[in-house]
């Protein structure tokens, strides 16, 4: 009779300072390096894991129970399915339980395997979050081996070879490979997604890593949406004869993506067409206007971030996901800072004086997150309506639903 043996850990997380955390493996088998961040949202883990803005990162969920409502094919945010989302891995406190929800189609563990996302459960995520808040977002490597035997030299080598997100252009990895049209509107209870009919105007969205619910919100406003790759030139975009131009969210260092995106945005601004940017699109617009961006200490990742609208005094609870920010003190004359984070005072919005151009750092499409900022999509299309001589719609009211046309998102 053999003696008692301790069960081997089947997952491992190693940070660049040598910290070594053991746990239970979930999702895909293997190992992957990335920047380790934390997200404080209590819901929407599937949308978070498919948000292309997380490319190159390992997500630590601060909420302990992740996976309890399972996974399905509706709550996916990445548009480019070939690129999946780019997220490198996830870190959980509790093991994944069997789902208990009428919308669940499969267990989160099986869903992670299909999307090649490596995970570790059983980690003290509160301690890891405190470490990130204190020391900043480290690089790390996460591994899952069912037999519990890890090739740690190979893992450490991959970690050392990971360059970090500064100077890294990831938009090219997650953007669409070709231009396409989008007509899907937001999800409605017991109805699913709808489709816009008889669109009133045409919006071209530049895909730096676009989320589906952003495109749904644009369609919900009565827009025909054409999505173009991140590398599309101003000539390419204007060839579609848009009434307005949208700059999407996305991952990586805006200064790196800006090497090809900024000249395009500057040319588009000269046309006088309305423009709206979110997240990376906001940062790229800030660069195009003459400002600078910088890496944040811990970033903003969650669905409960308070933002103040300096133009109205209103405070909104917002969804955020970014590790870089526009340096507000570098914005030139003629550019107004419109929103600030009430957590740390960082820039959260800007507008160009006398021009129909504005952007926000946070995610008004709210997937996941609160719906406080849905009005920004109405504000954008009202700028388009004004140029076309159409009547404006109140920002405080959702767009009227017509045949085949959705209303505000309920997901």
N, C-alpha and C positions, 0 to 999 in steps of 0.2 A: 504494500500500500504506500503510495507516494504521499509526501507531505503537502500541506496546503500551499497553493501558489496564488499570488495576487494576479487578478485579471489585467492583462496588458491594455494600455490606452490604445485606441485605434485612430486617434487624430492628434495632431501636434500643431502648435502655432509658435513660431520663433520670430522675435522682433529684432530689429537691427542693433539694439543695445545688449543683446544676449539673453533677454528674457525668454523663458521656455515654459509654455503652457500646454498641459496635456488634457485630453478630453475624449469624447465619443464621436467617431466619424459619421458624417451624414453627407448625402449627395454623392457627387462623382468621386472616383478614386484617383489619386495622384497628388501632385502638389503644384502650387502657383504662388507667385510673389506679387505684391501690390502694396499700395499705401493703406494703412489701417485707420479707419475713421469710425465714428459712432453716429447712430441715428436714434432720435428720441421718440419717434412716432409710435403710438400704441396700436395702430391699424395700418393696413395697406402694405404688408411686407412683400406681397407678390409684385405690386406696382414698383416698390422701391428696388427690388432685385432685377427688374427689367428696365429701369430708367437708364438710358445710355449715358447720362451725366456721371454715373458711377464707374465708367470704364476705367480699368487700372486700379480699382480699389477693393479692399476687403472690408465688408460692412459688419460692424458690431451693433447688434440690436440691444438697446438698453431695456426694452420691455421684455420680461423674462419668458413669456409664453408666445412663441412664434410657430405658426403652422397649425394651430388648433382649428382653423376653419378651412384647411386644405388649400387646394389650388384648382384653377379652371382656365379655360381658354379665353375668357372675356377680360380678365383683369391683368392684361399684359400691356406694357407701355412702349416697348421698343417697336419701331416701325420696320427697321431693317432686320428681318428674321434671319438672314444669312449671318449677320454679325451677332445674333442673339442680343446681348446687351453690353458685354465687355467687362461686367463685374467679375472679379477674380475669386471671390469667396465670401463666406459669411461666418459669423461667430454668434452662438446662441448660449443662453444660460441653461434652459431646460431642454430635455430631449423632445423631439417632435412627437406629438400624440396623434392618434387616429383622428381624422377630421370629424367635426360635428357641425355641419351646415348644409342646408338644402342645395346650395350652389356648388358644393365641392364635387369635383370630378375625379380627383386623385389625391394621394398623400403628398405633402410637400417634399418629402424625401425622394420619392420617385420623380417628381417634377424637377428637383434640383439635378438629379442624375441626367435627365433628358437634356437639360440646358448646360451640362458640363460645368456646374458650379460646385466647388468643393467647400465643405462646411465642417465646423467643429462645434459640438454642444458640450455642456457641462462646465463651461468656463465662468469664472466670477466676472461677469461683464461690468458690474459696478466698479470693481477695482481697476479693470482695464480702461473703462471710461475716465475714471479719476486720473489715471496715468496719462491719458491723452490730453486731458484738460490741463494738466500740470506741465507736461513736457512737449506737447504738440503731437501731430500725427506722424507716427513712425512708419517706416517701411517694414514689411513682415512677409513671412511665407507660411501658408497654411497647407497641411497635408492630411490625407485620409488613406490609411492602409488597413484593411480589415484584419490582417494577421498581426498587426501591432508592431511590425518591424519596419523601421524607417531608414531610408538612405539619407541620413542627416548631412553628410558632406555635400551631397548633390543639392539638398535643400538650401544649405548655407551659400553654396556657389550661386544658385539662382537668385537668392536674396541680394548678394553682393553685386550681381549683374543688373539688377533692377535699377534703372536710373532715377526713379522718383518722378513726380509729376511736373516739377519745374522744368521748363524748356521742352516739354513733351506735347506734340500735336497729336491728339487722339481723335479729333473730329473726322479725319480721313478714314479711321478704322470703323466708325459706326454710322457714317452717312450712307444714304441711298446710293446705289451705283448708277441709277438712271432716273430720269424725270418721270413722275406719275401724277395722277389726279386723285383727289381725296373728296369723298362726299358723305362720310359717316358722321352722324350726330351723336350727342351723349346718350348714355345708357338711361333707361327709364324702368322703374319698378314693374316687373312682370311683362315687360315689352321688349327689353333688350335694346339694341342700337337701332337708330333710324337712319334715314338718308335725306339730305337736303334736295328739294325740288324747286325748280324755277329760281336759281340763285340770282341775287340782285347785283352782285359785283364779283370781281375776280381778284384773289389774293395769291401772290407767289410767296411761298415759304421756303427759305433757305435752310436746309437740313444739316445742322452741325451735330445732330444727335437728337432729333425731335422726338417728343413724346406724343403718343396717339391722342391723348385727351386735349392737348393744345390744338391739334388739327380739328378735333371734334368741336371744340368751342368756337373756332373760326367758322366752321360749317354751320354751327347752330345760329350764328348771326346772319345767315343767308348768303354766305360766300361760297363761290366755286374756288377750290384750293388746288393750286398746282405746286408740287413739291420738287425742288431741284437740289442737286448735290451741293455739298459745302464748297466745292471748287468752281462752281458756276461763275462765270464772269458777268459783269454788269450788262454786256451785250447779250449774253445768253438769257438773262433774267428779263430784260426789257423786250426781248423778242416775243415774250408771251403777252405783252401789252397789259400788265397788271394795273389794277386800280390802287393797290396798296402792296407793301412789301413787309414780310415778317421775317425776323431773324431769330432762329430757334435756340433752345438750350443745347448743351453739349458738354463733353468732358475735356480734361487737359488744361494746359496753360494757354490762356487767351493770347499772350504775347507770341506764342509759337504759331497758333492758328491765324493770328492777325497778319502774318507775313504775306499771306495770299488773300485773306478776307478783308483786311482794312482798305486796300486800294479799291476793291469792288464796292464796299459800303460807301466810301467817299464819292465814287461816281454816281451811285444810286441817290445819295443825298442831294446831289446837284440837280436832279430831275424835278424836285419839289413834290414827289409822290409821298403820301403818308407812309411812315415806317414805325414799326413796333418791335422791340426786342425783349427777350426773356432770358435770364441767367447768362449763359455764354454769349448769347446775342446782345445782351445789355453790356457786357464787358467789351465786346468787339466794337460796339457803337461808341463806348467811352474812349477806346483807343483811336477810333477813326476821327473823333472830335478833338483829339490832341491830349487826352489824359493818359494816365498810366494805370497799370494794375499790379497787384502784389499778392504773394502767397499769404494765406491766413494761418494763424497759430493752430486752431483746432477746426476751423471751418464752421459752417452752419448747415446742419442736417437734421431736419425734423419737421413736424406739422403743427407746431405751437409757437412760432416765432412772432413776437409783436413788432410791427413796423408802423412808424408814424408818417402820415402824408403831410408834409410841411406846407402844402398849398391849401389844405382844408383844416388841419389840426386833428383829423380823424386817425384813430389807431385801428389797424387791422391785424388779425391773427392770421399768419401766413404759413405756407409750406416753403421750406428752403432746402437747397442742396447745392452747395458750392464750397470750394476750398480756395478760391481767389476772389478778390474784390477790387472794384474801381477805387482809386485813390482820389477822394473828393476834392482835396486841396489842389490837385493838378488840373481840374476841369477849367477850361479857359472862360473868359468873358463871353456871354451869349449862350452859355449852357447853365441851366439851373438844376441844382440838386433838389429833387422833389420828395424823396423818401429816405428815411434813415432807420436802421435797426435800433430798437430800444434795448437790445441786449448789450451791444458794444459800440453803438454810434457809427458803425460802418455804413457806407453808401448803399442804398437799396433802390434808387431810382433817379432818373434824370430826364430832362426835356430840353429841346433846342428852342430858344426864344424866337418867336415869330415864324416857326416852321412846324409842320404837322409830324414831328418826330419825337418819340419818347420811348423809354424802356424801364424795366424793373429787374432787380436782382432775384426776386423771389418767384414762386410758381403760382400764378393766379388760376391755373387750370385745376388745381386742387385734386390731384390723384396720386397719392392720398393727400388729405388735408382739408382745412376749412374752406368755405365758399365765399369768404368776405371780399375777395378781390376779383370775382367774376366780372365786375363792372368794367374792368380794364379792356376786355374784349369789345364791349359796347363802345367804350371811348375810342378805341382804334377805328372801328368801322364807322363811327360818327364822323371822324375826320375824312374818311372816304366818301361818306354821304354828302358832306359839305362840299367837297370838290366836284361831285357829280350833280350838285343842285338838288339833292334829295332831302326829305324831312329827317331830322335827327330823332333818335330813340332815347328815352329816358334811361340813364345809367342805373337807376334804382329798380328797374323792372326787368324781368327776364324777357328775351325775345318771344314774340307770339309764336305759338306752335301751329304749323299748318300741316297739310297732308304729307306724311312721310318726313316731317321735320321735327327733330327732337327738341326737348327743353333742357333746362339746366341739369348738369350731371348729378346723378344720385349715388355714384359709386364711392 
